[in-house]
Amino acid sequence: MLLFLTCYGKLLKEWITITDSNIAHWMGLGHYQTFLNLAANFLEELGPESTETVKVEDTAFDGVQVRVFEAGKNTNDAELKRGVIYIHGGGWALGSARIRSYDYICKKIADVLNAVVVSVEYRLVPEVYFPEQIHDVLQVAKHFLLLEVLAKYSVDPHRVAISGDSAGGNLAAAVSQQLAQDRSVTTRLKLQALIYPALQALDFNTPSYQQNMDIPILYRSVMARFWLEYLKGDTSFVKPLLVNNHTSFDLHEAAAVRAILNWTSLLPPSFKKGYKPVIQTLGDPRVIQEVPALLDVRAAPLIADNEVLQLLPKTYILTCEHDVLRDDGIMYAKRLEEAGIEVTHDHYEDGFHGCMIFGTWPTYFSVGIRTMNNYINWLSQNL
């Protein structure tokens, strides 16, 4: 799996320089993301295999496919379980709730916490684009939070969390903000837990983007491509994004977000490391004009107003030193703390993007095991 992901990152980085008329199209396999996802899932996808302690079932919540992991430890019928809504990563285009790594993580969460874990099989690019992935997760969350559904699964309505990694962390953060503002939702989340989340596409020159631009498995150019494809933008805009031509001084639409995403004030000195902000005097107005979702708070939860952040639950954010997305998580932690939210920031100096899924067979990275165990321990202690 590690070899596949590393090679995938390098391959996608090369494909950025060519048109979408690539080998997958030539072979009649359609969009290259579909081809890559099929290739990745071919060996990794598992059926709903229950264990002695966790019942696993594939079903649908309000029309959206989910995999439910239901712990069976409690012998007391009056004992309620905890609930976790989990959203997998993969650049909004890859991955599945049904692949081996996420199946393992969700089983472990359910077992350790004596919980019901709902892993969302949201639709991916190119089948759908922003904001449909958010809609899928939001539909699942609202359905699961219904009192009659929680009662069906014996879940305590006061002990439900939402969590996700990478692009799934983006969706978890966005949906958490949506739920917090929705007065029709009477059951509130107790926690949100975000694992190396992608939270903005407006500054591709934060210190972590500059430091880790060529570090596998998530290269900076690959992340820019993921963003553009998720937001249904022209992939020729990758290069303008990489030099921040879409948030230049002459573009008034970006003025407000430039102030919010001022990493020189949001990042601790230890993470700045002598890097300088990259702000162009003159930019390319076509990027924001043709991809206005770049400024949409649902795509970029980091730019939410303080009034929204104040409504959010207690938060856990995991970041890794060798990850372009490191500073997204650190800045969000700072903004949440400034809004009065209790935040646990768990940083790993030896961590890299996606490392938590490498705590399972066939890869046993020490940092993968530590991140997974510490994340689950935090959930256990706080949910």
VOBA-1610 file (N, C-alpha, C; in pm, whole numbers, padded with zeros to 5 digits, always signed):
BEGIN
Met+00083-00120+00000Met+00000+00000+00000Met+00087+00126+00000Leu+00194+00126+00081Leu+00284+00241+00085Leu+00346+00265-00051Leu+00393+00156-00115Leu+00453+00169-00246Leu+00353+00223-00346Phe+00228+00172-00340Phe+00125+00220-00432Phe+00100+00369-00413Leu+00086+00414-00287Leu+00054+00554-00262Leu+00168+00646-00302Thr+00292+00604-00275Thr+00407+00685-00313Thr+00415+00697-00464Cys+00399+00583-00533Cys+00403+00584-00679Cys+00286+00663-00735Tyr+00167+00650-00670Tyr+00050+00726-00715Tyr+00077+00876-00709Gly+00136+00922-00599Gly+00166+01064-00584Gly+00259+01113-00692Lys+00363+01035-00721Lys+00458+01074-00825Lys+00392+01073-00962Leu+00308+00971-00987Leu+00240+00961-01115Leu+00144+01077-01136Leu+00066+01110-01033Leu-00028+01220-01047Leu+00045+01352-01064Lys+00158+01367-00997Lys+00237+01489-01012Lys+00281+01507-01157Glu+00320+01397-01221Glu+00360+01405-01361Glu+00240+01435-01451Trp+00123+01376-01418Trp+00004+01397-01500Trp-00045+01541-01496Ile-00005+01616-01395Ile-00046+01756-01387Ile+00007+01834-01506Thr+00120+01791-01561Thr+00182+01865-01670Thr+00127+01828-01807Ile+00036+01729-01811Ile-00022+01690-01939Ile-00173+01707-01934Thr-00240+01682-02044Thr-00384+01698-02048Thr-00451+01576-01989Asp-00583+01585-01971Asp-00658+01472-01918Asp-00677+01362-02023Ser-00624+01384-02142Ser-00629+01279-02243Ser-00512+01184-02217Asn-00517+01117-02100Asn-00406+01034-02058Asn-00433+00887-02088Ile-00347+00803-02033Ile-00354+00661-02067Ile-00486+00596-02026Ala-00545+00643-01913Ala-00673+00585-01870Ala-00781+00610-01975His-00785+00733-02028His-00882+00763-02135His-00852+00680-02259Trp-00724+00672-02292Trp-00684+00599-02412Trp-00726+00453-02404Met-00724+00397-02282Met-00761+00257-02264Met-00913+00240-02253Gly-00988+00349-02260Gly-01132+00340-02251Gly-01183+00323-02110Leu-01103+00367-02011Leu-01140+00349-01870Leu-01196+00476-01808Gly-01217+00581-01890Gly-01280+00702-01838Gly-01184+00792-01764His-01236+00871-01671His-01159+00968-01594His-01048+00898-01516Tyr-00928+00957-01516Tyr-00814+00890-01454Tyr-00833+00866-01305Gln-00911+00954-01236Gln-00935+00932-01094Gln-01016+00805-01072Thr-01113+00782-01159Thr-01190+00658-01151Thr-01099+00537-01170Phe-01010+00547-01267Phe-00915+00438-01294Phe-00828+00412-01172Leu-00773+00519-01111Leu-00685+00502-00996Leu-00762+00445-00877Asn-00885+00490-00858Asn-00962+00439-00745Asn-00995+00291-00764Leu-01030+00253-00885Leu-01056+00112-00912Leu-00932+00027-00887Ala-00817+00080-00929Ala-00693+00006-00910Ala-00659-00008-00762Ala-00678+00100-00686Ala-00647+00097-00543Ala-00741+00006-00466Asn-00868+00012-00501Asn-00969-00064-00426Asn-00973-00212-00463Phe-00915-00245-00579Phe-00922-00383-00627Phe-00865-00480-00524Leu-00751-00445-00465Leu-00687-00534-00368Leu-00724-00501-00224Glu-00775-00380-00201Glu-00795-00333-00064Glu-00938-00343-00013Glu-01036-00350-00102Glu-01175-00345-00058Glu-01216-00476+00011Leu-01285-00460+00123Leu-01332-00574+00201Leu-01484-00575+00209Gly-01541-00693+00222Gly-01684-00703+00250Gly-01710-00670+00396Pro-01837-00662+00435Pro-01873-00630+00576Pro-01850-00751+00666Glu-01726-00768+00713Glu-01688-00884+00791Glu-01693-00852+00940Ser-01786-00913+01011Ser-01799-00890+01155Ser-01693-00969+01232Thr-01668-00926+01355Thr-01577-00998+01445Thr-01656-01042+01567Glu-01587-01102+01664Glu-01655-01145+01786Glu-01709-01028+01865Thr-01648-00910+01850Thr-01688-00795+01932Thr-01753-00682+01854Val-01745-00686+01721Val-01800-00576+01641Val-01881-00633+01525Lys-02006-00594+01518Lys-02093-00630+01406Lys-02076-00525+01296Val-02054-00572+01173Val-02034-00483+01059Val-02144-00503+00957Glu-02202-00392+00911Glu-02313-00401+00816Glu-02306-00286+00717Asp-02325-00316+00589Asp-02340-00214+00486Asp-02488-00182+00469Thr-02521-00054+00476Thr-02660-00013+00465Thr-02663+00128+00407Ala-02777+00194+00413Ala-02791+00330+00363Ala-02862+00416+00467Phe-02811+00536+00487Phe-02875+00636+00573Phe-02926+00748+00483Asp-03057+00762+00473Asp-03118+00866+00391Asp-03064+00862+00248Gly-03048+00742+00195Gly-03007+00726+00057Gly-02857+00725+00033Val-02778+00748+00137Val-02632+00750+00123Val-02574+00622+00182Gln-02485+00557+00108Gln-02425+00433+00154Gln-02334+00456+00275Val-02344+00367+00373Val-02259+00373+00491Val-02219+00231+00531Arg-02111+00221+00603Arg-02074+00096+00670Arg-02083+00120+00820Val-02166+00043+00889Val-02190+00062+01032Val-02114-00045+01110Phe-02036+00000+01208Phe-01960-00087+01297Phe-02023-00076+01435Glu-02084-00181+01481Glu-02162-00178+01605Glu-02099-00269+01710Ala-02044-00206+01814Ala-01983-00284+01921Ala-02090-00364+01994Gly-02052-00483+02043Gly-02149-00568+02110Gly-02110-00605+02250Lys-02035-00514+02317Lys-01982-00547+02448Lys-02085-00542+02559Asn-02178-00446+02549Asn-02263-00421+02665Asn-02360-00537+02692Thr-02360-00583+02813Thr-02453-00689+02855Thr-02575-00629+02925Asn-02561-00502+02962Asn-02670-00431+03028Asn-02750-00355+02923Asp-02875-00393+02906Asp-02958-00330+02803Asp-02973-00179+02824Ala-02955-00134+02948Ala-02972+00008+02978Ala-02847+00088+02944Glu-02735+00021+02917Glu-02610+00090+02888Glu-02609+00139+02743Leu-02590+00269+02727Leu-02587+00328+02594Leu-02444+00336+02542Lys-02429+00322+02412Lys-02298+00329+02348Lys-02266+00472+02307Arg-02142+00493+02271Arg-02102+00619+02210Arg-02116+00608+02057Gly-02121+00722+01989Gly-02137+00721+01844Gly-02029+00805+01777Val-01978+00756+01665Val-01878+00829+01587Val-01916+00823+01439Ile-01924+00940+01376Ile-01942+00949+01230Ile-01803+00968+01171Tyr-01758+00874+01087Tyr-01622+00882+01033Tyr-01625+00903+00882Ile-01536+00994+00833Ile-01530+01026+00691Ile-01388+01001+00641His-01374+00911+00546His-01242+00872+00497His-01180+00981+00410Gly-01047+00976+00397Gly-00975+01068+00311Gly-00958+01015+00170Gly-00882+01092+00089Gly-00858+01051-00049Gly-00879+01162-00151Gly-00862+01288-00109Gly-00872+01398-00205Gly-01009+01416-00267Trp-01115+01373-00197Trp-01253+01380-00244Trp-01275+01296-00371Ala-01174+01218-00409Ala-01180+01144-00535Ala-01138+00999-00521Leu-01071+00964-00413Leu-01018+00830-00394Leu-01063+00776-00259Gly-01042+00645-00241Gly-01070+00584-00111Gly-01213+00534-00098Ser-01237+00470+00017Ser-01368+00411+00042Ser-01378+00372+00189Ala-01499+00374+00241Ala-01523+00324+00376Ala-01498+00174+00383Arg-01488+00110+00268Arg-01480-00036+00263Arg-01339-00089+00243Ile-01238-00002+00230Ile-01103-00054+00212Ile-01044-00095+00345Arg-00943-00179+00339Arg-00888-00247+00455Arg-00850-00152+00569Ser-00778-00043+00537Ser-00727+00046+00642Ser-00840+00113+00719Tyr-00941+00164+00648Tyr-01050+00232+00716Tyr-01142+00133+00787Asp-01157+00016+00729Asp-01234-00089+00796Asp-01168-00124+00930Tyr-01036-00135+00930Tyr-00963-00169+01052Tyr-00975-00058+01157Ile-00954+00068+01114Ile-00961+00180+01208Ile-01099+00190+01271Cys-01203+00178+01190Cys-01338+00192+01243Cys-01375+00075+01335Lys-01329-00045+01302Lys-01352-00157+01392Lys-01284-00133+01526Lys-01162-00081+01521Lys-01088-00057+01645Lys-01155+00052+01729Ile-01202+00158+01664Ile-01274+00264+01738Ile-01397+00205+01805Ala-01474+00129+01730Ala-01597+00069+01785Ala-01565-00022+01902Asp-01460-00103+01890Asp-01425-00200+01993Asp-01373-00131+02119Val-01278-00040+02103Val-01217+00026+02218Val-01316+00115+02291Leu-01399+00186+02217Leu-01491+00282+02277Leu-01627+00221+02312Asn-01648+00094+02275Asn-01781+00035+02285Asn-01881+00129+02217Ala-01855+00153+02089Ala-01927+00256+02015Ala-01991+00199+01889Val-02077+00281+01831Val-02130+00258+01696Val-02062+00359+01605Val-01989+00309+01506Val-01917+00395+01412Val-01987+00388+01277Val-02024+00504+01224Val-02087+00513+01093Val-01984+00570+00996Ser-01932+00485+00909Ser-01831+00526+00811Ser-01902+00557+00679Val-01884+00679+00630Val-01965+00730+00519Val-01902+00697+00384Glu-01977+00633+00299Glu-01933+00601+00162Glu-01987+00711+00070Tyr-01934+00832+00089Tyr-01983+00946+00011Tyr-01937+00933-00134Arg-02010+00998-00224Arg-01977+00991-00366Arg-01851+01074-00395Leu-01778+01032-00496Leu-01647+01088-00524Leu-01642+01159-00660Val-01541+01245-00676Val-01505+01297-00808Val-01458+01178-00892Pro-01500+01164-01017Pro-01575+01260-01099Pro-01726+01234-01104Glu-01777+01141-01022Glu-01922+01119-01023Glu-01996+01244-00981Val-01944+01309-00877Val-02002+01435-00828Val-01890+01529-00789Tyr-01924+01656-00776Tyr-01827+01758-00737Tyr-01884+01838-00619Phe-01800+01928-00564Phe-01845+02016-00457Phe-01976+02084-00496Pro-02074+02093-00404Pro-02070+02053-00263Pro-02137+01918-00235Glu-02148+01831-00336Glu-02226+01708-00317Glu-02164+01615-00212Gln-02032+01612-00202Gln-01970+01531-00098Gln-02014+01578+00041Ile-02022+01708+00059Ile-02069+01764+00187Ile-02215+01725+00210His-02295+01735+00106His-02437+01699+00119His-02454+01554+00162Asp-02372+01465+00105Asp-02381+01323+00142Asp-02352+01304+00291Val-02242+01364+00337Val-02204+01348+00478Val-02307+01415+00570Leu-02356+01531+00530Leu-02455+01601+00610Leu-02584+01520+00622Gln-02627+01457+00512Gln-02747+01373+00516Gln-02729+01257+00613Val-02612+01194+00608Val-02585+01083+00699Val-02585+01131+00843Ala-02518+01243+00868Ala-02509+01295+01005Ala-02647+01329+01061Lys-02727+01397+00982Lys-02861+01433+01028Lys-02947+01309+01055His-02932+01210+00969His-03009+01087+00989His-02966+01016+01116Phe-02836+01002+01135Phe-02785+00931+01252Phe-02821+01004+01381Leu-02826+01138+01377Leu-02855+01217+01496Leu-03003+01221+01533Leu-03089+01164+01450Leu-03230+01154+01486Leu-03244+01066+01610Leu-03325+01108+01704Leu-03336+01034+01830Leu-03382+00890+01809Glu-03470+00868+01714Glu-03517+00732+01691Glu-03408+00643+01631Val-03318+00702+01551Val-03207+00624+01494Val-03103+00595+01602Leu-03071+00694+01683Leu-02977+00671+01793Leu-03031+00564+01887Ala-03161+00568+01911Ala-03223+00468+02000Ala-03213+00328+01938Lys-03229+00321+01807Lys-03220+00191+01738Lys-03084+00127+01761Tyr-02980+00209+01762Tyr-02844+00158+01779Tyr-02795+00168+01925Ser-02884+00206+02016Ser-02851+00220+02159Ser-02735+00317+02180Val-02740+00431+02111Val-02636+00533+02121Val-02684+00648+02209Asp-02598+00691+02299Asp-02627+00804+02387Asp-02627+00932+02304Pro-02737+01006+02295Pro-02742+01128+02213Pro-02649+01238+02260His-02597+01225+02383His-02504+01325+02435His-02358+01287+02412Arg-02335+01175+02341Arg-02198+01127+02324Arg-02173+01085+02178Val-02191+01182+02087Val-02170+01156+01945Val-02062+01252+01893Ala-01968+01198+01814Ala-01860+01277+01756Ala-01859+01263+01605Ile-01794+01359+01539Ile-01768+01348+01396Ile-01618+01355+01376Ser-01567+01277+01282Ser-01422+01269+01264Ser-01391+01233+01120Gly-01269+01268+01075Gly-01226+01232+00941Gly-01081+01268+00922Asp-01020+01209+00819Asp-00880+01237+00791Asp-00864+01298+00652Ser-00770+01392+00640Ser-00735+01455+00513Ser-00859+01522+00450Ala-00900+01481+00330Ala-01022+01536+00271Ala-01143+01502+00358Gly-01138+01388+00426Gly-01245+01354+00520Gly-01246+01447+00640Gly-01128+01496+00681Gly-01121+01596+00786Gly-01182+01728+00742Asn-01162+01761+00613Asn-01226+01879+00556Asn-01378+01867+00563Leu-01430+01751+00522Leu-01574+01730+00523Leu-01629+01727+00665Ala-01554+01668+00758Ala-01598+01665+00897Ala-01606+01806+00954Ala-01506+01890+00925Ala-01507+02028+00974Ala-01621+02108+00912Ala-01643+02090+00783Ala-01750+02162+00714Ala-01887+02122+00767Val-01908+01993+00784Val-02038+01944+00833Val-02059+01982+00978Ser-01954+01982+01057Ser-01966+02026+01196Ser-02014+02171+01202Gln-01960+02255+01114Gln-02005+02394+01109Gln-02150+02405+01063Gln-02187+02325+00964Gln-02325+02326+00915Gln-02423+02284+01024Leu-02389+02176+01094Leu-02477+02126+01200Leu-02490+02226+01314Ala-02381+02293+01347Ala-02383+02388+01458Ala-02478+02505+01431Gln-02499+02536+01303Gln-02585+02650+01266Gln-02728+02608+01232Asp-02753+02479+01229Asp-02883+02427+01186Asp-02975+02408+01307Arg-03073+02495+01323Arg-03161+02489+01439Arg-03257+02370+01434Ser-03270+02309+01317Ser-03359+02193+01308Ser-03295+02067+01367Val-03165+02071+01388Val-03093+01957+01447Val-03091+01975+01598Thr-03163+01890+01668Thr-03174+01904+01814Thr-03066+01827+01889Thr-03007+01726+01826Thr-02898+01652+01889Thr-02766+01713+01845Arg-02687+01758+01940Arg-02564+01827+01909Arg-02443+01735+01922Leu-02344+01758+01836Leu-02220+01682+01846Leu-02146+01720+01974Lys-02086+01621+02038Lys-02005+01647+02157Lys-01862+01682+02119Leu-01810+01621+02011Leu-01671+01640+01971Leu-01657+01643+01820Gln-01547+01705+01774Gln-01500+01684+01638Gln-01352+01650+01646Ala-01309+01552+01566Ala-01169+01509+01566Ala-01120+01508+01422Leu-01022+01592+01392Leu-00976+01614+01256Leu-00832+01566+01242Ile-00810+01473+01150Ile-00679+01413+01129Ile-00616+01473+01003Tyr-00502+01540+01019Tyr-00433+01614+00912Tyr-00532+01666+00807Pro-00623+01757+00848Pro-00730+01802+00757Pro-00682+01904+00654Ala-00746+01903+00537Ala-00730+02007+00436Ala-00838+02111+00461Leu-00800+02236+00489Leu-00899+02332+00536Leu-00905+02461+00454Gln-00818+02475+00354Gln-00822+02595+00271Gln-00741+02571+00145Ala-00780+02645+00039Ala-00709+02637-00089Ala-00674+02777-00138Leu-00643+02866-00043Leu-00619+03006-00075Leu-00474+03047-00057Asp-00397+02968+00015Asp-00255+02995+00032Asp-00179+02864+00020Phe-00114+02846-00094Phe-00033+02728-00117Phe+00114+02754-00087Asn+00138+02858-00005Asn+00274+02892+00034Asn+00287+02918+00184Thr+00204+02849+00262Thr+00228+02848+00406Thr+00363+02780+00429Pro+00424+02796+00546Pro+00552+02729+00570Pro+00549+02579+00542Ser+00440+02512+00579Ser+00435+02367+00556Ser+00425+02334+00407Tyr+00355+02417+00331Tyr+00350+02395+00186Tyr+00487+02418+00124Gln+00558+02521+00170Gln+00691+02548+00116Gln+00790+02439+00159Gln+00786+02400+00283Gln+00880+02302+00336Gln+00861+02164+00274Asn+00735+02124+00252Asn+00704+01986+00214Asn+00652+01972+00072Met+00679+02070-00014Met+00618+02070-00147Met+00651+01944-00229Asp+00767+01883-00202Asp+00807+01765-00278Asp+00821+01641-00191Ile+00747+01640-00078Ile+00751+01526+00014Ile+00634+01433-00015Pro+00661+01302-00042Pro+00548+01209-00060Pro+00479+01185+00074Ile+00350+01146+00080Ile+00279+01100-00038Ile+00192+01209-00099Leu+00192+01327-00036Leu+00106+01435-00084Leu+00191+01554-00126Tyr+00219+01563-00255Tyr+00295+01674-00308Tyr+00205+01798-00317Arg+00268+01916-00311Arg+00190+02040-00317Arg+00110+02050-00446Ser+00173+02017-00559Ser+00102+02027-00687Ser-00014+01928-00695Val+00003+01812-00632Val-00105+01714-00629Val-00223+01767-00548Met-00193+01831-00434Met-00301+01887-00352Met-00376+01996-00427Ala-00304+02080-00501Ala-00370+02184-00581Ala-00462+02121-00685Arg-00416+02013-00745Arg-00498+01942-00845Arg-00623+01883-00781Phe-00606+01819-00664Phe-00723+01766-00593Phe-00826+01875-00569Trp-00779+01990-00521Trp-00871+02101-00492Trp-00947+02143-00618Leu-00876+02164-00727Leu-00941+02211-00849Leu-01042+02109-00901Glu-01008+01982-00893Glu-01102+01881-00943Glu-01224+01870-00851Tyr-01203+01882-00720Tyr-01315+01880-00627Tyr-01410+01996-00654Leu-01353+02114-00681Leu-01434+02234-00701Leu-01474+02253-00848Lys-01445+02151-00930Lys-01479+02151-01072Lys-01418+02271-01144Gly-01293+02297-01112Gly-01220+02404-01178Gly-01131+02350-01289Asp-01087+02440-01374Asp-00997+02405-01482Asp-00860+02370-01423Thr-00809+02251-01455Thr-00682+02209-01395Thr-00563+02286-01450Ser-00584+02368-01551Ser-00476+02457-01596Ser-00446+02565-01492Phe-00534+02578-01393Phe-00513+02676-01286Phe-00419+02627-01177Val-00365+02506-01190Val-00273+02457-01088Val-00156+02554-01069Lys-00094+02594-01177Lys+00023+02682-01165Lys-00011+02816-01100Pro-00120+02885-01140Pro-00156+03009-01068Pro-00180+02986-00918Leu-00241+02873-00883Leu-00263+02844-00742Leu-00132+02830-00666Leu-00036+02763-00727Leu+00089+02735-00657Leu+00169+02860-00624Val+00146+02969-00698Val+00216+03095-00668Val+00122+03198-00606Asn+00004+03153-00564Asn-00096+03240-00499Asn-00142+03354-00588Asn-00152+03329-00718Asn-00203+03432-00809Asn-00352+03456-00791His-00420+03367-00719His-00565+03380-00700His-00600+03462-00575Thr-00498+03503-00498Thr-00523+03585-00378Thr-00431+03706-00375Ser-00401+03761-00492Ser-00309+03874-00502Ser-00372+04002-00448Phe-00289+04103-00428Phe-00334+04230-00370Phe-00441+04298-00455Asp-00437+04280-00586Asp-00531+04351-00674Asp-00668+04284-00682Leu-00683+04167-00621Leu-00811+04096-00625Leu-00888+04124-00497His-00986+04214-00507His-01058+04259-00388His-01140+04147-00325Glu-01184+04050-00407Glu-01264+03940-00351Glu-01187+03862-00245Ala-01055+03861-00257Ala-00973+03781-00166Ala-00922+03860-00045Ala-00956+03987-00037Ala-00901+04071+00070Ala-00936+04019+00208Ala-01062+03981+00228Ala-01106+03936+00360Ala-01037+03807+00401Val-01023+03713+00308Val-00960+03585+00344Val-00811+03600+00365Arg-00750+03694+00296Arg-00607+03718+00320Arg-00584+03757+00465Ala-00675+03838+00519Ala-00661+03881+00659Ala-00682+03764+00754Ile-00781+03678+00724Ile-00809+03563+00811Ile-00694+03463+00807Leu-00636+03442+00687Leu-00532+03340+00670Leu-00392+03398+00683Asn-00375+03492+00769Asn-00244+03551+00793Asn-00163+03459+00883Trp-00088+03367+00821Trp-00019+03267+00902Trp+00093+03327+00986Thr+00137+03448+00953Thr+00242+03509+01035Thr+00193+03538+01176Ser+00060+03552+01192Ser+00004+03575+01325Ser-00059+03449+01385Leu-00094+03353+01301Leu-00163+03233+01351Leu-00069+03119+01387Leu+00049+03115+01326Leu+00141+03005+01353Leu+00240+03039+01463Pro+00269+02946+01553Pro+00376+02967+01652Pro+00510+02982+01581Pro+00606+03052+01641Pro+00736+03073+01577Pro+00806+02944+01534Ser+00786+02837+01610Ser+00854+02711+01579Ser+00810+02651+01446Phe+00695+02693+01394Phe+00646+02640+01268Phe+00669+02736+01150Lys+00712+02858+01178Lys+00737+02953+01069Lys+00870+02926+01000Lys+00973+02896+01077Lys+01103+02847+01027Lys+01166+02937+00922Gly+01146+03066+00934Gly+01212+03159+00844Gly+01147+03175+00707Tyr+01036+03105+00684Tyr+00967+03120+00555Tyr+00894+03254+00549Lys+00878+03305+00428Lys+00814+03434+00405Lys+00681+03416+00333Pro+00584+03502+00363Pro+00456+03495+00290Pro+00476+03523+00141Val+00393+03459+00059Val+00396+03482-00086Val+00264+03547-00124Ile+00269+03677-00149Ile+00150+03751-00191Ile+00186+03829-00317Gln+00117+03800-00426Gln+00146+03866-00553Gln+00081+04004-00558Thr+00148+04096-00623Thr+00090+04230-00643Thr-00022+04224-00747Leu+00004+04156-00857Leu-00094+04138-00963Leu-00119+03989-00981Gly-00247+03951-00989Gly-00281+03811-01000Gly-00361+03777-01123Asp-00426+03662-01119Asp-00507+03614-01229Asp-00653+03611-01184Pro-00732+03712-01223Pro-00872+03719-01176Pro-00959+03604-01225Arg-00915+03536-01331Arg-00997+03428-01386Arg-01015+03314-01286Val-00918+03292-01198Val-00925+03177-01108Val-01046+03188-01016Ile-01058+03300-00945Ile-01171+03319-00855Ile-01301+03334-00931Gln-01296+03398-01048Gln-01417+03415-01129Gln-01472+03281-01176Glu-01384+03191-01216Glu-01428+03062-01269Glu-01439+02953-01163Val-01372+02973-01049Val-01381+02876-00939Val-01416+02951-00810Pro-01537+03010-00804Pro-01575+03090-00687Pro-01581+03009-00559Ala-01594+02877-00571Ala-01602+02791-00451Ala-01474+02796-00369Leu-01364+02845-00426Leu-01242+02862-00348Leu-01265+02951-00225Leu-01362+03043-00237Leu-01394+03135-00128Leu-01513+03090-00046Asp-01566+02973-00075Asp-01684+02920-00006Asp-01641+02855+00125Val-01699+02898+00235Val-01658+02847+00366Val-01685+02698+00380Arg-01778+02645+00303Arg-01803+02501+00309Arg-01685+02423+00253Ala-01615+02482+00156Ala-01494+02419+00103Ala-01374+02449+00192Ala-01372+02566+00250Ala-01258+02612+00329Ala-01303+02648+00470Pro-01326+02549+00557Pro-01376+02577+00693Pro-01286+02669+00774Leu-01159+02678+00736Leu-01066+02763+00810Leu-01104+02910+00804Ile-01179+02952+00701Ile-01213+03094+00687Ile-01350+03128+00746Ala-01407+03039+00823Ala-01539+03066+00884Ala-01533+03185+00978Asp-01646+03255+00993Asp-01655+03367+01085Asp-01641+03319+01230Asn-01592+03407+01316Asn-01578+03374+01457Asn-01711+03333+01519Glu-01819+03396+01472Glu-01952+03363+01527Glu-01988+03218+01503Val-01940+03161+01393Val-01964+03019+01364Val-01871+02931+01447Leu-01745+02970+01454Leu-01647+02891+01530Leu-01687+02878+01676Gln-01750+02981+01731Gln-01790+02980+01871Gln-01897+02874+01901Leu-01964+02826+01797Leu-02070+02728+01815Leu-02020+02583+01812Leu-01893+02565+01781Leu-01840+02431+01755Leu-01808+02356+01884Pro-01804+02223+01875Pro-01776+02142+01995Pro-01626+02134+02025Lys-01596+02074+02135Lys-01458+02043+02174Lys-01389+01971+02059Thr-01260+02006+02036Thr-01195+01965+01912Thr-01059+01901+01935Tyr-01031+01799+01855Tyr-00899+01736+01847Tyr-00846+01754+01706Ile-00722+01802+01693Ile-00661+01818+01561Ile-00524+01753+01564Leu-00503+01659+01471Leu-00375+01591+01458Leu-00303+01646+01336Thr-00175+01685+01355Thr-00094+01735+01244Thr+00039+01661+01240Cys+00101+01664+01122Cys+00228+01596+01101Cys+00329+01693+01042Glu+00453+01683+01088Glu+00558+01775+01045Glu+00583+01767+00895His+00587+01647+00840His+00622+01627+00700His+00496+01617+00614Asp+00418+01724+00615Asp+00287+01725+00549Asp+00255+01866+00504Val+00219+01883+00377Val+00184+02016+00328Val+00065+02075+00403Leu-00021+01990+00459Leu-00142+02037+00527Leu-00121+02070+00675Arg+00002+02054+00722Arg+00030+02077+00865Arg-00026+02210+00914Asp+00002+02317+00841Asp-00035+02451+00890Asp-00184+02478+00883Asp-00256+02410+00793Asp-00402+02422+00793Asp-00458+02384+00930Gly-00413+02269+00980Gly-00461+02222+01110Gly-00419+02312+01224Ile-00293+02359+01220Ile-00243+02444+01329Ile-00317+02577+01332Met-00341+02636+01214Met-00414+02763+01209Met-00558+02747+01256Tyr-00620+02634+01221Tyr-00758+02611+01266Tyr-00762+02595+01417Ala-00665+02525+01472Ala-00659+02510+01617Ala-00648+02647+01684Lys-00565+02735+01630Lys-00548+02869+01686Lys-00678+02949+01675Arg-00743+02945+01561Arg-00867+03021+01544Arg-00977+02970+01638Leu-00985+02838+01653Leu-01085+02781+01745Leu-01056+02822+01889Glu-00931+02818+01929Glu-00895+02860+02065Glu-00931+03007+02087Glu-00904+03091+01988Glu-00938+03234+01999Glu-01089+03255+02007Ala-01166+03159+01953Ala-01312+03166+01959Ala-01367+03105+02088Gly-01279+03056+02174Gly-01322+03003+02303Gly-01348+02854+02305Ile-01305+02782+02201Ile-01328+02638+02193Ile-01209+02564+02255Glu-01237+02461+02333Glu-01130+02378+02388Glu-01072+02290+02279Val-00941+02300+02258Val-00875+02230+02149Val-00756+02149+02201Thr-00745+02026+02155Thr-00625+01945+02175Thr-00552+01937+02042His-00430+01993+02037His-00350+01985+01915His-00242+01880+01937Asp-00246+01774+01859Asp-00157+01659+01873Asp-00064+01657+01752His+00062+01699+01771His+00155+01713+01658His+00263+01605+01664Tyr+00300+01553+01546Tyr+00399+01445+01536Tyr+00516+01490+01450Glu+00632+01507+01513Glu+00752+01552+01442Glu+00797+01452+01336Asp+00769+01323+01359Asp+00809+01222+01261Asp+00692+01178+01173Gly+00583+01252+01178Gly+00464+01214+01103Gly+00464+01267+00960Phe+00393+01197+00873Phe+00377+01237+00734Phe+00230+01220+00697His+00189+01282+00588His+00048+01279+00551His+00003+01135+00525Gly-00109+01099+00589Gly-00164+00966+00572Gly-00105+00860+00663Cys-00018+00902+00756Cys+00057+00803+00834Cys-00033+00714+00918Met-00151+00761+00958Met-00234+00681+01048Met-00281+00550+00983Ile-00298+00551+00851Ile-00342+00428+00787Ile-00227+00329+00770Phe-00105+00373+00805Phe+00009+00283+00800Phe+00040+00222+00936Gly-00061+00217+01022Gly-00049+00146+01149Gly-00117+00012+01143Thr-00148-00034+01022Thr-00218-00162+01001Thr-00140-00248+00904Trp-00174-00375+00899Trp-00111-00465+00803Trp-00141-00418+00661Pro-00046-00423+00567Pro+00086-00485+00575Pro+00198-00389+00613Thr+00165-00266+00652Thr+00268-00169+00691Thr+00251-00136+00838Tyr+00360-00144+00912Tyr+00354-00114+01054Tyr+00455-00004+01087Phe+00422+00119+01049Phe+00506+00232+01085Phe+00480+00269+01231Ser+00587+00295+01304Ser+00572+00333+01445Ser+00481+00454+01460Val+00500+00555+01374Val+00419+00676+01385Val+00275+00648+01348Gly+00252+00551+01260Gly+00114+00514+01227Gly+00043+00453+01345Ile+00111+00365+01416Ile+00053+00301+01534Ile+00030+00403+01644Arg+00128+00493+01665Arg+00114+00593+01771Arg+00001+00692+01743Thr-00008+00739+01620Thr-00114+00835+01588Thr-00251+00771+01605Met-00266+00648+01558Met-00394+00580+01570Met-00432+00557+01717Asn-00338+00507+01794Asn-00367+00478+01935Asn-00396+00605+02014Asn-00318+00710+01991Asn-00339+00835+02066Asn-00470+00902+02028Tyr-00505+00896+01900Tyr-00633+00950+01853Tyr-00750+00876+01918Ile-00744+00744+01917Ile-00852+00666+01976Ile-00857+00684+02128Asn-00740+00695+02191Asn-00737+00720+02336Asn-00802+00854+02369Trp-00777+00955+02285Trp-00839+01086+02309Trp-00991+01075+02299Leu-01038+01005+02196Leu-01182+00984+02183Leu-01236+00912+02306Ser-01166+00810+02352Ser-01211+00732+02467Ser-01222+00817+02592Gln-01127+00908+02610Gln-01124+00991+02731Gln-01221+01109+02727Asn-01259+01151+02607Asn-01338+01274+02594Asn-01481+01257+02543Leu-01510+01141+02484Leu-01645+01123+02427Leu-01737+01056+02527
//
